[in-house]
Amino acid sequence: LQESGLAYNVFEEAVTGFMNLKASNKVPQTSSVLTVVDLGKSRHEKRMWIIDMLENQLLVNTFCAHGHGSGDDMATRFSNKIDSHQSSLGFYITDNVYNGDNGRSLRLDGMDAGFNSNARQRAIVVHGADYVGEGTIGALGRLGRSYGCPAVPRKMSEQVIDLIKDKTVMFISGNDNRYSSKYLDEEQAA
């Protein structure tokens, strides 16, 4: 995984939360898929990893947008507020698939009060977008930005959604020392 650019400390936090969410029965015990998004990386880099924890296998490594209210190349501001157009850090549990304004999309439920708990109200979902991908980087020199959704390249969206739908864990990390989660504290989560 480190060869793919996933920082060990981000992966370690994601695994801790994954295990604690399973221990607290927020996701099925059979769930083996963990999605990690590292918004501490530039939007020029592939910063979404989908990992099968049971098989210890990297399934997907792709580009992912951040909210235009979070910053330009680097996401530096994060919010849980409605209409902030910023990305929200923390642990999410994926839910159901629906067809919305951005086509086939995947609902997310934020698990961290004060950090991403308004994800449903803000319509923070996984969806495909034409402004995410290498073609956009080639044309604009950068990825486009979302209203806070972890949007992926349109050509990858079907695969991503199918891999992570229906109660799997997603962890969105970023450079913000205010972020904290009870799912990172082994005492609190159990």
NORNORJO-V718469 format. One record per residue. N is the residue number from 1. RES is the residue in one small letter. PSI is psi in degrees with one decimal (999 if undefined). BURIAL is 1 if it has 9 or more other C-alpha atoms within 8 Angstrom, else 0. Layout:
# NORNORJO-V718469
[[N | RES | PSI | BURIAL] [N | RES | PSI | BURIAL]]
This chain:
# NORNORJO-V718469
[[1 | l | -36.4 | 0] [2 | q | -28.9 | 0] [3 | e | -27.0 | 0] [4 | s | -2.2 | 0] [5 | g | 0.7 | 0] [6 | l | 117.8 | 1] [7 | a | 138.4 | 0] [8 | y | -42.7 | 0] [9 | n | -35.0 | 0] [10 | v | -43.8 | 1] [11 | f | -42.0 | 1] [12 | e | -44.9 | 0] [13 | e | -43.6 | 1] [14 | a | -42.7 | 1] [15 | v | -40.1 | 1] [16 | t | -48.4 | 1] [17 | g | -40.4 | 1] [18 | f | -48.6 | 1] [19 | m | -41.3 | 0] [20 | n | -35.8 | 1] [21 | l | -36.3 | 1] [22 | k | -43.4 | 1] [23 | a | -30.6 | 1] [24 | s | 12.7 | 1] [25 | n | 31.3 | 0] [26 | k | -24.4 | 0] [27 | v | 154.1 | 1] [28 | p | 147.6 | 0] [29 | q | -26.2 | 0] [30 | t | -9.7 | 0] [31 | s | 124.8 | 0] [32 | s | -0.6 | 0] [33 | v | 130.1 | 1] [34 | l | 127.0 | 1] [35 | t | 131.3 | 1] [36 | v | 129.5 | 1] [37 | v | 123.9 | 1] [38 | d | 96.2 | 1] [39 | l | 4.9 | 1] [40 | g | -8.7 | 1] [41 | k | 156.9 | 0] [42 | s | 151.0 | 1] [43 | r | -1.1 | 1] [44 | h | -13.9 | 1] [45 | e | 153.4 | 0] [46 | k | 119.2 | 1] [47 | r | 21.9 | 1] [48 | m | 129.6 | 1] [49 | w | 133.1 | 1] [50 | i | 120.8 | 1] [51 | i | 135.6 | 1] [52 | d | 107.5 | 1] [53 | m | -28.3 | 1] [54 | l | -44.1 | 0] [55 | e | -4.9 | 0] [56 | n | 52.9 | 0] [57 | q | 135.5 | 0] [58 | l | 118.3 | 1] [59 | l | -42.3 | 0] [60 | v | 141.1 | 1] [61 | n | 115.7 | 1] [62 | t | 176.5 | 1] [63 | f | 155.3 | 1] [64 | c | 133.1 | 1] [65 | a | 159.8 | 1] [66 | h | 167.5 | 1] [67 | g | 141.4 | 1] [68 | h | -20.3 | 1] [69 | g | -8.0 | 1] [70 | s | -12.4 | 1] [71 | g | 177.0 | 1] [72 | d | -97.9 | 0] [73 | d | -42.8 | 0] [74 | m | 137.8 | 1] [75 | a | 117.1 | 1] [76 | t | -11.9 | 1] [77 | r | 136.7 | 1] [78 | f | 147.7 | 1] [79 | s | 154.0 | 1] [80 | n | 0.8 | 1] [81 | k | 141.5 | 0] [82 | i | 138.9 | 0] [83 | d | 14.4 | 0] [84 | s | -22.8 | 1] [85 | h | 26.9 | 1] [86 | q | 154.0 | 1] [87 | s | 154.5 | 1] [88 | s | 130.7 | 1] [89 | l | 159.8 | 1] [90 | g | -170.3 | 1] [91 | f | 137.4 | 1] [92 | y | 154.8 | 1] [93 | i | 128.3 | 1] [94 | t | 150.7 | 1] [95 | d | -127.2 | 1] [96 | n | 162.9 | 0] [97 | v | 142.2 | 1] [98 | y | 167.1 | 0] [99 | n | 119.2 | 0] [100 | g | -159.6 | 0] [101 | d | -28.9 | 0] [102 | n | 22.1 | 1] [103 | g | -150.5 | 0] [104 | r | 125.4 | 1] [105 | s | 161.1 | 1] [106 | l | 121.1 | 1] [107 | r | 147.0 | 1] [108 | l | 140.3 | 1] [109 | d | 120.5 | 1] [110 | g | 136.3 | 1] [111 | m | -8.4 | 1] [112 | d | 104.0 | 1] [113 | a | 133.3 | 0] [114 | g | -15.9 | 0] [115 | f | -43.0 | 1] [116 | n | 14.3 | 1] [117 | s | -11.5 | 1] [118 | n | 14.8 | 1] [119 | a | -43.7 | 1] [120 | r | -49.0 | 1] [121 | q | -32.1 | 0] [122 | r | -4.2 | 1] [123 | a | 44.0 | 0] [124 | i | 111.2 | 1] [125 | v | 163.6 | 1] [126 | v | 127.9 | 1] [127 | h | 162.0 | 1] [128 | g | 150.4 | 1] [129 | a | 139.7 | 1] [130 | d | -21.9 | 0] [131 | y | 5.6 | 1] [132 | v | 126.3 | 1] [133 | g | 170.9 | 1] [134 | e | -32.6 | 0] [135 | g | -40.2 | 0] [136 | t | -41.5 | 1] [137 | i | -42.2 | 1] [138 | g | -40.5 | 0] [139 | a | -44.1 | 0] [140 | l | -12.7 | 0] [141 | g | 5.0 | 0] [142 | r | 168.0 | 1] [143 | l | 156.5 | 1] [144 | g | 178.2 | 0] [145 | r | 155.4 | 1] [146 | s | -170.5 | 1] [147 | y | 14.5 | 1] [148 | g | -8.7 | 1] [149 | c | 145.1 | 1] [150 | p | 73.5 | 1] [151 | a | 146.7 | 1] [152 | v | 167.2 | 1] [153 | p | 138.2 | 1] [154 | r | -40.2 | 1] [155 | k | -15.8 | 0] [156 | m | -11.7 | 1] [157 | s | -40.8 | 1] [158 | e | -48.7 | 1] [159 | q | -46.6 | 0] [160 | v | -51.0 | 1] [161 | i | -43.6 | 1] [162 | d | -33.9 | 0] [163 | l | -34.3 | 0] [164 | i | -0.8 | 1] [165 | k | 165.9 | 1] [166 | d | 65.0 | 0] [167 | k | 56.4 | 1] [168 | t | 167.5 | 1] [169 | v | 135.3 | 1] [170 | m | 136.5 | 1] [171 | f | 121.3 | 1] [172 | i | 115.7 | 1] [173 | s | 154.1 | 1] [174 | g | 171.6 | 1] [175 | n | 85.0 | 0] [176 | d | 105.4 | 0] [177 | n | -1.3 | 0] [178 | r | -19.6 | 0] [179 | y | 133.9 | 0] [180 | s | 157.1 | 0] [181 | s | 138.0 | 0] [182 | k | -19.1 | 1] [183 | y | -5.6 | 1] [184 | l | -7.5 | 1] [185 | d | 108.3 | 0] [186 | e | -25.4 | 1] [187 | e | -41.3 | 0] [188 | q | -37.3 | 0] [189 | a | -28.4 | 1] [190 | a | 999 | 0]]
